[in-house]
Amino acid sequence: MRIVTLLVCFCYWIFLTVLLLVPNPAALVHLQRVPIFPWGKFGIHLIAFTILSVLVHTTRWPKRSWWPLIAILVLYGITTETLQLFVPHRSARVMDAVENILGIALGAGIYWLILWLVQQYQKANIATRLEKYAGEEER
C-alpha cells in the first residue's frame, strides 16, 4: 500500500509541476480556459497545494519529523511561483505564493486531524474490546 501511495503522490507532484510551469495549463488538460470560481481566481492554488500536502503527509516523509517536509513544500511552492516569471504568458503573483503556502498548511492540518481522529477511534475500539474481554473473563 505504501508503494501505491508513493506512486500517486509522485505522479500528482509531477503533474502539478507541469501545470504550474507550462504557458497554458488549461490546454494541457483540454479546457478552453482556466476555471474561475464564483469568487474569482482565489482558490485554484490553494486546492492544488492542499491536495499535494495531504498526499505527501500520507506517504509519511520523513517518518519522525514533519517540519523539514513542510519547509520543502513551502520552498517548492515559492520556487514554482518564481519560475513562472520565465514562462511565456505566465506571471508570478504574491497572492498565488500565499495560496500555495496556505494550501500546504491546510493540507497538513487536514492530515493531522484525520490521523488524530483515526487514533481516537482505535483507542476507543481497543478499550471496548478490553472491556468485552474482561467481562468474558469474569464469567
C-alpha positions in Angstrom: 0.0 0.0 0.0 2.9 2.3 0.8 4.2 1.9 -2.8 0.8 2.9 -4.2 0.7 6.0 -2.0 4.2 7.0 -3.0 3.4 6.5 -6.7 0.2 8.6 -6.5 2.0 11.3 -4.6 4.9 11.3 -7.1 2.6 11.4 -10.1 0.5 14.2 -8.7 3.6 16.2 -7.8 4.9 15.9 -11.3 1.5 16.7 -12.8 1.2 19.8 -10.6 4.7 21.0 -11.5 3.9 20.6 -15.2 0.7 22.6 -14.8 2.5 25.3 -12.9 5.3 25.7 -15.5 3.6 25.4 -18.9 2.4 28.5 -20.8 -1.2 27.3 -21.0 -2.1 24.7 -18.3 -5.8 24.7 -19.4 -4.9 23.5 -22.9 -2.8 20.7 -21.3 -5.9 19.3 -19.6 -8.1 20.1 -22.6 -10.0 23.0 -21.1 -10.9 26.1 -23.1 -9.7 28.3 -20.2 -8.6 28.0 -16.6 -11.7 27.5 -14.3 -12.6 30.5 -12.3 -14.6 30.1 -9.1 -17.6 32.4 -8.4 -15.4 34.4 -6.0 -12.6 34.8 -8.6 -9.3 33.1 -9.2 -8.6 32.7 -5.4 -8.6 29.0 -4.6 -7.0 27.2 -7.5 -3.5 27.2 -6.0 -5.0 26.6 -2.5 -6.8 23.4 -3.6 -3.9 22.1 -5.6 -1.4 22.6 -2.8 -3.8 21.2 -0.2 -4.1 18.0 -2.2 -0.3 17.9 -2.6 0.3 18.4 1.2 -2.2 15.7 2.2 -0.7 13.3 -0.3 2.9 14.0 0.8 1.9 13.7 4.5 0.1 10.4 3.8 3.4 9.0 2.4 5.0 9.8 5.8 8.1 11.5 4.6 10.0 11.7 6.9 8.5 9.4 9.5 9.6 11.2 12.6 10.0 14.9 11.8 7.5 16.7 9.6 8.9 20.3 9.8 11.5 19.6 7.1 8.7 18.3 5.0 6.7 21.5 5.4 9.8 23.5 4.6 10.4 21.5 1.4 6.8 22.0 0.3 6.9 25.8 1.1 10.2 26.1 -0.8 8.6 24.2 -3.7 5.6 26.5 -3.7 7.6 29.6 -3.7 10.1 28.3 -6.3 7.4 27.2 -8.8 5.7 30.6 -8.5 9.0 32.4 -9.0 9.9 30.2 -12.1 6.6 31.3 -13.7 8.4 34.6 -14.3 10.4 32.8 -17.1 7.4 31.1 -18.7 5.7 32.9 -21.6 2.1 34.0 -20.8 2.6 33.3 -17.1 3.3 35.7 -14.2 4.5 35.2 -10.7 1.9 36.6 -8.2 2.5 37.0 -4.5 -1.2 36.0 -3.9 -0.5 32.7 -5.6 2.5 32.1 -3.5 0.4 32.9 -0.4 -2.3 30.4 -1.6 0.4 27.8 -2.1 1.6 28.2 1.5 -1.9 28.3 2.9 -2.7 25.1 0.9 0.3 23.4 2.4 -0.7 24.4 5.9 -4.4 23.4 5.3 -3.3 20.0 3.9 -1.0 19.4 6.9 -3.9 20.3 9.2 -6.3 18.0 7.4 -3.8 15.1 7.6 -3.1 15.6 11.2 -6.8 16.0 12.1 -7.6 12.7 10.2 -4.7 11.0 11.9 -5.9 12.2 15.3 -9.4 11.0 14.6 -8.2 7.6 13.5 -6.1 7.3 16.6 -9.1 8.2 18.8 -11.2 5.6 17.1 -8.5 3.0 17.5 -8.2 3.8 21.2 -11.9 3.6 21.7 -12.1 0.3 19.8 -9.3 -1.2 21.9 -10.9 0.0 25.1 -14.2 -1.6 24.1 -12.5 -4.9 23.2 -10.7 -4.9 26.5 -13.9 -4.3 28.4 -15.6 -7.1 26.5 -12.7 -9.4 27.1 -12.6 -8.5 30.8 -16.4 -9.2 31.1 -15.9 -12.6 29.5 -13.1 -13.5 31.9 -15.3 -12.7 34.9 -17.9 -15.3 33.8 
